[in-house]
Amino acid sequence: MIHVLDTNVFIAFLNGKVGVLNRLDLLTPEDVVLCAPVLAELEYGAYCSTRQGDNLARIRALAARTRFQAFDGAVARQFGDMKAELRRIGNLKADFDLSIAATSLYLGATLVSDDRAFHDKPIPRLAVANWLLS
């Protein structure tokens, strides 16, 4: 099973949260996806930090242990379709959250996130898990 990890889950991993570490140890790099919007958020956080070099190196090491998914044409089409559907039903979400969700839907993956935006008002057909609760 493929898992797209949200920024908050990757940060928990980088901070050594045992529950996340244990779950990732059970998966192969092909089963763990780092998508472009999450990488952008991680990079932004690193550039804003006081330990910029260390944090960028940790992100590079993390990226080497995962599969990367670009925000390409296929994901963009999934995004547009999903955003229009959510608008019709009055379930508005931030575009960065939707781009991460679109990546998950495109890959047929489970989105792993602690973000309330994915849990409080679910996105149709999107499988969501929260590894930070355990």
N, C-alpha and C positions, 0 to 999 in steps of 0.2 A: 504494500500500500504506500502511496506517495503522500508526503506531508509537506505543505507549504508553511513555513514558519514565519509568523509575524515578527515585527521588530522587538516587541516586548519579550518574546520567547528567546530570540537570539541574544538579547541583553541578559536575560536570566542565565543562559548558557555561558556567556562570557564572564558573568559574575560567579560562576561555579555553583549555581543552584542544583542541588543533588538530584531532585526529581527529574529535572530536564536532562541532566547529564546521563542518568540511568536510562531514560527512554531513548536518547540518541545513540547510546551504546548498542542498542538492540537493532538499529537500522543501518543499512548500507548508505554510502554517500549518494547513490542514485535515488534513494527513497526520501531524501531530505532536500528540499528546494529552497534556494535563496533567490528571490525574485528581484527584479530591478528596483521597484519602489522601496523595498525593504533595505536593499543595499544603499540606496540614496539616503534613507533616514539614518542608517548606521554611520555612513560616511559623514553626514552633517554633524551628528553627535560627536564623532571623533575630532572633527575640525574645530568644534566649539570647546573641546575639553582642554584641560591644562596639561594632559599627557597625550598630546596629539600623536606623536610618533609611535608610542606604545600601543595606543588604541587602534591606529591604522594597521599596524603589524598584526594585532590580534584579529582584526576583521579579515585581513588577507589569509591568515592561517585558517580561519573559520570557512572562508569561501572555498579553500582547497578541499575541505571535507564535505562539500555539498555539490549539488547540481545547480547550475545557474539557469534561470529562465528570463530572457529579455522581454521587455514590453514591445512585442513585435506586432505585425499586422493582425495575426490571428487573435492575440490577446486583446488588441484594440477593438476588434469586432465584437468579442465577448463582452468587453466593457460597455460599448455603446448599447448593445442589446439589453444587458442587465440593468444599466442605469435608466434606460427608457421604461423598462418593466417596473422597476422600483418607483419611478416617478408616477406612473399610472396608479399605483396602489398607495401612494403617499408615504413611502418609506425612503426618505432622503438620507444620504450618507455622504461623507467627505470623499472627494475624488481619489485621494491616496488609498483610503480603505477600500474603495471600489476597485481600484486597479489591482490590489493584492487579492481581493475576492475573485476578480475576473481571471487572474492567473490560476487560482485554485480550480475554478470551474473548468477552464480550458484544459487543464491537465487531468481532470477527474480526480483531484486530490482532496484531502482533508486539510482545511485551514486550521492551524494550531495558533490560538490567540487568547490573550486575556482581555482583549479590548471589548468593552461592554457594547460597542456598536454592532458587533457580530452576534452577541448573545441576547440582548434585550429585544431587538426587532430583527429576527433572522432574515436572511436572504434566501428566497426560494431555491431549492436544489443544492445549496451550499452546505456541505458537511463541515461542522466546526467542532473542535476539541479544545480543551483548556488543560494544559499540562502544569500550570502554575497553581492549581488548586490542591494538588496532591503533594 
